[in-house]
């Protein structure tokens, strides 16, 4: 079970890395005046925040089971 959770965390981190790349691209577009890119940036930041919270919960559950 622990291995399954850790694999899910790794998959989430990989998705977060992809999101960070699109966040960078949208930042440069926003910097040039593209307001739609700013909306996409805010959405991506919100999704990243949710993913971080999910990882925290998963890691804590693994730690709790180890004790």
Secondary structure, DSSP 4 states (H G I P E B T S, - for coil): -HHHHHHHHHHHHHHHHHHHHHHHHHHHHHHTT-HHHHHHHHHHHHHHHHHHHHHHHHHHHHHHHH-
